[in-house]
Amino acid sequence: MKIVIVNDIKGDHESIIPYGLNMAKYLEAEVILVHVVDPRVQQAVPSVVADSSSISPGEKQLADEFYRKELEQSKQELDDFLSHEISRLNYPLKWELDLRIDSIENRLKTIAEEYPDSIFVMSKTPDNYIFDSQKETIDISQTFSGLCLFVPAGEQFVPYSSILIPTGFTNEEKDGINHLACLLNHFLPVVNLLGRPERKGEKEMTTLMDIDQLFPKATVNYKVLQEGNFDDEFIDHARILSPSLVAVVEEKKGFWSKLFKKELIRKLLKSSDCPVLYSNYDAN
């Protein structure tokens, strides 16, 4: 297992890197800290290059030098930051810096393919350098298969004691919840499944029992929501239950499912103070 942390220290908020490092310590996992300089982002290149449709050899050399200096400066900043934070762990953490001239989407896709059991840790607050908006962060998380963890700025890692999962109690969700279970069983939490079955009957109860068995060392509770706006009801229950983690599972149902899950994640990031884990093993 790899904990892949997307660098956010260029933002004006408290970094989530210590959260990822402490999570890696708890899980005895290795860390990859990702930082990219994206040539397509206008503010990251000299304007003469960014604004030109045809770049001369001299301008390309100027841009390449700019990217190189950006990477060197970022490496120095991260080395200094990590030297302090890792020393505080008092633990022989294995870690590496991954600094590239690339888009963050391409880099995360590549890492997800190389290390399919990774957890991608990102700040839910955009740093305006790698991520320009919360929408961009969510959009990119839906482009590759894996577990994405959106962490509030400055959040301190504490082993999860209660997990809240929205569900339709369907077989389509079971595979995604199985991926979640592989991670969450490390924490021995109380797992609360909250949702509205698409159809009520023996098939849904069988699915529920199958999901229950995915968490052999956890207490699993479930509650069926009544008719109404699912997102609003779920968020209201999240406020009442105050879980240490909300986990959202992608179903294998294509575009509309992704759109609805994306909207739920957006609402959760806006309304909830706890980390949100997104299980997406249906990316194209």
Buried (B, 14 or more C-beta within 10 A) or exposed (E): BBBBBBBBBEBEBBBBBBBBBBBBBBBEBBBBBBBBBBBEBEEBBBEEBBEEEEBEEEBEEBBEEBBEEBBEEBEEBBEEBBEEBBEEEEEEBEBEBBBBBBBBBBBBBBBBEEBEEBBBBBBBBBBBBBBEEBEBBBEBBBBBBBBBBBBBBEBEBEBBEBBBBBBBBBBBBBBBBBBBBEBBBBBEBBBBBBBBBEEEEEBBEEBBEBBBEBBEEBEBBBEBBEEEEBBEBBBBBBEEBEBBBBBBBBBEBEEEBBEBBBEBBBBBBEEBEBBBBBBBBBBE
